[in-house]
Amino acid sequence: MKKIAAFATAMVLALTAQADLKNVSANGLNSNLQGFVACTIVDEGTTLLAGGVLLYAFAEAQGNGNPLIRVWSLNRDLAITNDNWQDGIDIHEGGRTQHLSLREIDTEKGNPYGSLLRNPYKVTDAAAVFLARPGEAVCAESRDATSGALLPVSVAITDINSIAFFKSRPSMAKNALAAVPAAAVEQILKALPR
């Protein structure tokens, strides 16, 4: 019941927010039996990349935990999971699962996260990239890989489009994108479902 109440509160806050959302970050507890969830609704007015909004989602342990992450849409049959941010992502769509390694996403560095934002803090943390549609409701859930004890975790969903395009200052968009490796962005966008 607590999970439903927290989800409902997050949805109301997202629906009534007046400012453009760049990042959702929440701290909580998770175990291998109990997940911790953060949700958002994707900005409808942002500049699009390949017809979508690129989201990065991180699940980062605040101690000895080993978090897993699942990012999914509430509007379509799509989920992306990861249990080790350096090992790539699994795309679950239409009853099928496809593994995508980081080397396939970013052949130059093998790491799309640091190209546009930052790496997760620990090797055991989890991360996923997700190409969302404007106005889509997206959630990220973290569970611990092994522990039945409740362990602290931080879950974050970041809108990369709003960072790259500086929506509040459009004149800076060109400078921001010049600093981003275009090949890494193109590879990420080609690999993700639309």
Secondary structure, DSSP 8 states (H G I E B T S, - for coil): -HHHHHHHHHHHHHHH--S---EEEEEEEE-SSS-EEEEEE--SSS--BTTBEEEEEEEEESSS--EEEEEEESSSSEEEEESSGGG-EEEEETTEEEEE-HHHH-TTTS-HHHHHS---SSTT-EEEEEEE-TT-EEEEEEEESS--S-EEEEEEEEEHHHHHHTTT-GGGHHHHHHTS-HHHHHHHHHHS--
